[in-house]
């Protein structure tokens, strides 16, 4: 069974930074591109960024220049460094493969508020 465990969220003031981590099952991590998604209250889940097995990255326009996705293939872990956070970045952040698979983790709550 695929397991995805996100961590690193929390409450941060506007302009602050957070780093999310996601530990993924080795069986999928070695095969798929990995991505971060987010779901804000009363909104649909959306793609934030993804990274291929070779390290090529793609970002949603709204986070370009502020967020950085990376992966450690030896540790089956994907990261999301989030800088210059804004209140509109408040959401539950999830990792998954790209394209997404049906199984999701519990997510990590990120709240940007003063």
PALO-318620 format. One record per residue (C-alpha): residue in three letters; chain; x, y, z. Coordinates in pm, 1 decimal. Layout:
BEGIN
lumba/drenlo/xx/yy/zz
Ala/A/X/Y/Z
...
//
This chain:
BEGIN
lumba/drenlo/xx/yy/zz
Unk/A/0.0/0.0/0.0
Unk/A/121.2/344.5/-90.5
Unk/A/204.7/564.6/207.9
Unk/A/251.5/939.6/202.8
Unk/A/331.3/1124.6/524.6
Unk/A/347.4/1502.7/516.6
Unk/A/497.3/1720.2/790.8
Unk/A/632.7/2067.1/857.2
Unk/A/322.9/2282.5/842.7
Unk/A/216.9/2537.2/1099.4
Unk/A/121.1/2896.8/1165.0
Unk/A/342.0/3164.6/1013.4
Unk/A/313.5/3538.9/964.8
Unk/A/287.5/3690.2/618.0
Unk/A/632.8/3710.2/463.3
Unk/A/755.6/3413.1/662.3
Unk/A/884.2/3074.6/550.9
Unk/A/805.7/2708.6/605.1
Unk/A/954.9/2387.1/476.9
Unk/A/728.0/2090.1/417.0
Unk/A/850.3/1732.2/397.8
Unk/A/684.7/1422.4/259.1
Unk/A/805.0/1069.2/316.3
Unk/A/679.1/840.6/42.5
Unk/A/676.8/467.5/-14.2
Unk/A/985.9/361.0/-199.4
Unk/A/780.3/165.5/-448.4
Unk/A/630.2/481.8/-595.2
Unk/A/905.8/727.6/-523.3
Unk/A/1150.1/555.2/-751.3
Unk/A/906.0/541.2/-1041.0
Unk/A/702.0/858.9/-1046.4
Unk/A/739.7/1231.9/-1055.7
Unk/A/634.0/1375.5/-719.8
Unk/A/420.3/1679.1/-653.5
Unk/A/275.1/1905.7/-390.9
Unk/A/-92.6/1994.8/-401.9
Unk/A/-300.1/2214.6/-173.8
Unk/A/-662.5/2260.5/-82.1
Unk/A/-782.3/2585.8/65.7
Unk/A/-1113.2/2608.5/253.2
Unk/A/-1410.1/2573.8/19.3
Unk/A/-1184.4/2534.1/-283.4
Unk/A/-1080.1/2241.8/-497.9
Unk/A/-741.5/2081.1/-456.0
Unk/A/-484.5/2230.1/-691.4
Unk/A/-134.2/2149.0/-809.2
Unk/A/139.9/2362.8/-654.6
Unk/A/455.3/2212.4/-805.1
Unk/A/600.8/1887.2/-929.0
Unk/A/946.9/1741.8/-978.6
Unk/A/1050.2/1460.9/-1210.8
Unk/A/1274.1/1173.7/-1110.6
Unk/A/1558.5/1362.3/-1277.5
Unk/A/1491.5/1684.0/-1088.9
Unk/A/1312.2/1894.7/-1348.7
Unk/A/1063.5/2122.2/-1172.8
Unk/A/740.0/2294.6/-1269.0
Unk/A/543.4/2546.2/-1061.1
Unk/A/202.3/2702.0/-1055.6
Unk/A/224.3/3065.3/-1162.3
Unk/A/105.5/3182.7/-821.5
Unk/A/409.9/3037.0/-641.1
Unk/A/688.0/3084.7/-895.1
Unk/A/989.2/3253.8/-742.7
Unk/A/868.5/3190.4/-386.7
Unk/A/834.9/2812.1/-354.2
Unk/A/1098.4/2550.4/-431.4
Unk/A/1031.9/2179.3/-467.0
Unk/A/1313.4/1929.5/-425.3
Unk/A/1356.2/1559.0/-363.7
Unk/A/1602.6/1329.6/-191.9
Unk/A/1586.1/1004.1/-385.1
Unk/A/1802.6/822.9/-130.7
Unk/A/1553.1/901.5/145.9
Unk/A/1231.0/878.2/-58.5
Unk/A/1146.0/1229.1/54.3
Unk/A/1015.6/1532.7/-128.6
Unk/A/1033.1/1886.2/10.8
Unk/A/858.3/2215.8/-46.6
Unk/A/1040.6/2528.1/67.3
Unk/A/791.0/2812.0/90.7
Unk/A/916.8/3168.9/122.7
Unk/A/741.8/3505.5/124.4
Unk/A/420.4/3338.0/233.4
Unk/A/90.7/3515.9/184.0
Unk/A/-245.9/3471.0/356.6
Unk/A/-384.9/3322.0/34.6
Unk/A/-133.2/3037.9/70.1
Unk/A/-329.7/2910.5/368.3
Unk/A/-435.7/2554.4/287.3
Unk/A/-379.7/2190.8/362.6
Unk/A/-78.2/2079.5/162.1
Unk/A/-51.4/1725.8/28.7
Unk/A/213.3/1536.9/-158.7
Unk/A/137.7/1273.9/-419.4
Unk/A/271.0/1147.2/-744.5
Unk/A/231.3/1344.7/-1063.8
Unk/A/-11.4/1266.8/-1210.9
Unk/A/-185.5/1199.3/-882.6
Unk/A/-275.0/855.1/-757.6
Unk/A/-599.0/783.4/-566.3
Unk/A/-430.2/738.2/-227.7
Unk/A/-364.1/1058.4/-30.0
Unk/A/-192.2/1124.1/300.6
Unk/A/-334.5/1329.7/585.3
Unk/A/-180.7/1652.2/458.3
Unk/A/-9.1/1930.6/648.5
Unk/A/-193.8/2245.8/750.8
Unk/A/-27.0/2573.7/658.7
Unk/A/-182.0/2888.6/801.8
Unk/A/-47.6/3230.1/705.7
Unk/A/-186.1/3495.9/933.0
Unk/A/-78.3/3789.7/1143.1
//
